[in-house]
């Protein structure tokens, strides 16, 4: 069986293999893109919302964390910590 063998209608084995290889490459590129740039799900179970009174930064920090991630000011009394 050579690459010129007809598989279906006028589609040869070589054409089928090239389309299959292109599909595999596209799937791999998509998975790499998703791994590098996909949004990660963050577990918010051990985090609290925090707004820094010194620099104005707002966001979630660990309830065990004690400092602002932007200006390194003390976080004070965090709820649930």
Beta strands, then each sheet from edge to edge (+ up, - down):
strand 1: 6-8
strand 2: 11-12
strand 3: 47-51
strand 4: 58-62
sheet 1: 1+ 2-
sheet 2: 3+ 4-
end
